[in-house]
Amino acid sequence: MKVIVVGAGISGLSTAWSLARRGVEVTLIEQGPIPNPLSASGDHHRIIRRAYGAQGGYQRRIGEAYEAWGEMWDDLGEKHLVDTGFLLVSQTGRDAAIAYRDSLLAGGYPVEAMSANEATRRHPFLDEATVHSAAFSPEGGVLLCRHIGAGLLAWLRRAGAIVREQARVEAVEPVRGTVQLAGGEELAADHVVVTAGAWVLKLFPQLSDRLTGYRTAVAYLAPPEDLAAAWEKAPVILDVGGTVDGYVLPPVRGTGLKVGAGIHKVRAAADEKRVAEPGEGERLRDHFGPPFARIADYRVTDVVTCAYTFTSDEHFFVTREGRATIVSACSGHGYKFGAAVGRRVAEGVMSGDRARLAAWLEARD
């Protein structure tokens, strides 16, 4: 069997990895370098965590995600996951952090509740006056995206896969199972898997009724010197409470202190607004005071823009057209499932069981 995978973000790389492990002849095509810093998978690090609030199906799938990552670490010969655990910070006692905490408790997963005083004692970058309570779970951490991308690229080449970097796909013909590259070259396969992230709407604009492109950004911060040590041993912060949908990744293994906020996104095509705006990093930073003390003392060192596709309910999406399977395992929270998504897509391509693949990706059970 011969399969072309279009797009080498984490879903495409993992799909190519899983197919190659099954003996499939794989060609992986990426419009930029691998890893591509413009892709949603191209930044330094991303969160893996158990808590999912109302999306219980994804919360239950984290076990399989960890299993798939473990299988990948075995192949790569190195674990690119730092097990920091994750923190939930509530500012009001009725915000998203509480919903996340309650979903863990309801599922019987490990979680430790703590008072504002205890939270700020352990994590002195918090401002106790703005914290209602907090909770900690050990089931979470930091995935090192660029290490994973580089490791999978090397593994695929060793496994005999054909990897085409800097090759832009202009069109996919699902009925014939062909891909046309910029410059006119055409490739054919038994099946085409499209994991093009925010660029999927360029190839399949008819999906715009189910997928919407957004542009967002994250900021890297240098904390005050007296708080640097506290941040270096901090867990992931999945939610900082309040209304900004804010998250934080600590500076582990050569990365930086990164902050992002769900409210900081606008509708845009994949290539639009990819240059950070003047003052954008400071605006992002300031969303985090509260609950962080002395937020103005944090210096912005970099701002990275990101492009995503979202479904209306933030579940993943898959559809099949002829010999093509089109996957959008994104909605802003897909990276943590990357290895498991690759295994499931590979299984779906080889078995032809589209319904089973869709049920797993949409995670409504």
Long-range contacts (C-beta under 8 A, 24 or more apart in sequence): 1-25, 1-190, 1-191, 1-350, 2-27, 2-189, 2-190, 2-191, 3-27, 3-189, 3-190, 3-191, 3-192, 3-193, 3-349, 4-28, 4-29, 4-177, 4-179, 4-187, 4-189, 4-191, 4-192, 4-193, 5-29, 5-192, 5-193, 5-195, 6-169, 6-172, 6-179, 6-192, 6-193, 6-194, 6-195, 6-196, 6-203, 7-31, 7-39, 7-194, 7-195, 7-196, 7-197, 7-199, 7-200, 8-34, 8-35, 8-36, 8-39, 8-149, 8-153, 8-163, 8-165, 9-36, 9-39, 9-40, 9-41, 9-42, 9-195, 9-197, 10-41, 10-145, 10-148, 10-149, 10-334, 10-335, 10-338, 10-339, 10-341, 10-342, 11-41, 11-195, 11-197, 11-327, 11-329, 11-334, 11-338, 11-341, 11-342, 11-345, 12-193, 12-195, 12-196, 13-41, 13-148, 13-149, 13-152, 13-153, 13-156, 13-338, 13-342, 14-68, 14-72, 14-152, 14-338, 14-339, 14-341, 14-342, 14-343, 14-345, 15-193, 15-195, 15-327, 15-341, 15-342, 15-345, 15-346, 16-152, 16-156, 16-161, 16-342, 17-72, 17-75, 17-152, 17-155, 17-156, 17-339, 17-342, 18-342, 18-343, 18-345, 18-346, 18-347, 19-346, 19-349, 19-350, 20-156, 20-159, 20-160, 20-161, 21-75, 21-159, 21-346, 22-346, 22-350, 24-346, 24-350, 26-156, 26-161, 26-162, 27-161, 27-162, 27-163, 27-164, 27-187, 27-189, 28-156, 28-161, 28-162, 28-163, 28-164, 29-164, 29-167, 29-169, 29-179, 29-181, 29-187, 30-163, 30-164, 30-165, 30-166, 30-167, 31-166, 31-167, 31-168, 31-169, 31-199, 32-165, 32-166, 33-165, 33-166, 34-149, 34-150, 34-153, 34-163, 34-165, 35-145, 35-146, 35-148, 35-149, 35-150, 35-153, 37-304, 38-274, 38-307, 39-197, 39-307, 40-197, 40-198, 40-306, 40-307, 40-308, 40-330, 40-334, 40-335, 41-145, 41-149, 41-197, 41-335, 41-338, 42-145, 42-146, 42-149, 43-145, 43-146, 43-218, 43-258, 43-304, 43-306, 44-144, 44-145, 44-146, 44-255, 44-256, 44-258, 45-142, 45-143, 45-144, 45-145, 45-249, 45-252, 45-255, 45-258, 46-142, 46-143, 46-145, 46-249, 46-335, 46-336, 47-86, 47-140, 47-141, 47-142, 47-143, 47-236, 47-238, 47-247, 47-249, 47-335, 47-336, 48-81, 48-140, 48-141, 48-142, 48-143, 48-335, 48-336, 49-86, 49-137, 49-139, 49-140, 49-141, 49-236, 49-238, 49-336, 50-86, 50-104, 50-109, 50-137, 50-139, 50-140, 51-86, 51-88, 51-100, 51-101, 51-103, 51-104, 51-137, 51-140, 51-238, 52-100, 52-103, 53-96, 53-99, 53-100, 53-103, 54-99, 54-103, 55-314, 55-315, 55-363, 56-103, 56-107, 57-362, 57-363, 57-364, 57-365, 58-333, 58-337, 58-363, 59-103, 59-104, 59-107, 59-109, 60-107, 60-363, 61-337, 61-340, 61-360, 61-363, 62-139, 62-336, 64-340, 65-336, 65-337, 65-339, 65-340, 67-340, 68-339, 68-340, 68-342, 68-343, 69-143, 69-339, 69-340, 71-339, 71-343, 72-148, 72-152, 72-339, 75-155, 76-148, 76-151, 76-152, 76-155, 78-147, 78-151, 80-143, 80-144, 80-147, 80-148, 80-151, 81-141, 81-142, 81-143, 81-144, 82-141, 82-142, 82-144, 82-252, 82-253, 83-138, 83-140, 83-141, 84-140, 84-141, 84-142, 84-234, 84-235, 84-236, 84-250, 84-252, 85-136, 85-137, 85-138, 85-139, 85-140, 85-141, 85-235, 85-236, 86-136, 86-137, 86-139, 86-140, 86-141, 86-235, 86-236, 86-237, 86-238, 87-119, 87-123, 87-134, 87-135, 87-136, 87-234, 87-235, 87-236, 87-237, 87-238, 88-134, 88-135, 88-136, 88-137, 88-237, 88-238, 88-239, 89-119, 89-126, 89-131, 89-134, 89-237, 89-239, 89-240, 89-241, 89-291, 90-131, 90-132, 90-133, 90-134, 90-135, 90-241, 91-130, 91-131, 91-132, 91-240, 91-241, 91-242, 91-290, 91-291, 92-132, 92-241, 92-242, 93-132, 93-133, 95-239, 95-241, 95-242, 95-243, 96-239, 96-241, 96-245, 97-134, 97-135, 97-238, 97-239, 97-240, 97-241, 98-133, 100-135, 100-238, 100-239, 101-135, 104-135, 104-137, 109-137, 109-139, 110-137, 110-138, 110-139, 111-135, 111-136, 111-137, 112-136, 112-137, 123-230, 123-234, 124-227, 124-230, 125-223, 125-227, 125-230, 125-231, 125-234, 125-292, 125-293, 126-291, 126-292, 126-293, 127-289, 127-290, 127-291, 127-292, 127-293, 130-290, 130-291, 131-241, 131-290, 131-291, 132-241, 136-235, 140-235, 140-236, 140-238, 141-235, 141-236, 142-236, 142-249, 142-250, 142-252, 142-253, 142-255, 143-335, 143-336, 143-338, 144-252, 144-253, 144-255, 145-335, 148-338, 169-196, 169-203, 171-203, 172-203, 172-204, 172-324, 174-321, 174-322, 174-323, 174-324, 175-322, 175-323, 176-322, 176-323, 177-322, 177-323, 177-324, 189-323, 190-323, 191-323, 191-324, 191-325, 191-349, 192-323, 192-324, 192-325, 193-324, 193-325, 193-327, 193-345, 193-349, 194-324, 194-325, 194-326, 194-327, 195-327, 195-329, 195-345, 197-270, 197-307, 197-308, 197-309, 197-328, 197-330, 198-269, 198-270, 198-307, 198-308, 198-309, 198-330, 199-270, 199-307, 200-309, 200-326, 200-328, 201-269, 201-270, 201-309, 202-269, 202-270, 204-321, 204-326, 207-319, 207-326, 210-311, 210-312, 210-317, 211-309, 211-310, 211-311, 211-317, 211-328, 212-267, 212-309, 212-310, 212-311, 212-312, 213-267, 213-268, 213-269, 213-270, 213-307, 213-308, 213-309, 213-310, 214-265, 214-266, 214-267, 214-268, 214-307, 214-308, 214-309, 214-310, 214-332, 215-265, 215-266, 215-267, 215-268, 215-272, 215-273, 215-274, 215-305, 215-306, 215-307, 216-260, 216-264, 216-265, 216-266, 216-305, 216-306, 216-308, 216-332, 217-260, 217-264, 217-276, 217-280, 217-284, 217-303, 217-304, 217-305, 217-306, 218-258, 218-259, 218-260, 218-284, 218-303, 218-304, 218-306, 219-258, 219-259, 219-260, 219-280, 219-281, 219-284, 219-285, 219-300, 219-302, 219-303, 219-304, 220-256, 220-257, 220-258, 220-281, 220-300, 220-301, 220-302, 220-303, 220-304, 221-256, 221-257, 221-258, 221-259, 221-285, 221-298, 221-299, 221-300, 221-301, 222-256, 222-257, 222-298, 222-299, 222-301, 223-257, 223-297, 223-298, 224-294, 224-297, 224-298, 227-294, 231-257, 240-288, 240-291, 240-292, 241-290, 241-291, 242-290, 242-291, 244-287, 244-288, 246-287, 246-288, 248-288, 256-301, 256-302, 259-284, 259-285, 259-287, 259-288, 260-284, 261-287, 261-288, 262-332, 263-287, 265-308, 265-332, 268-307, 270-307, 271-307, 273-305, 274-305, 274-307, 275-305, 276-303, 276-304, 276-305, 308-332, 315-361, 315-362, 315-363, 315-364, 316-341, 316-361, 316-362, 316-363, 317-361, 317-362, 318-345, 318-348, 318-354, 318-357, 318-358, 318-361, 318-362, 320-354, 325-349, 325-354, 325-357, 327-361, 329-361
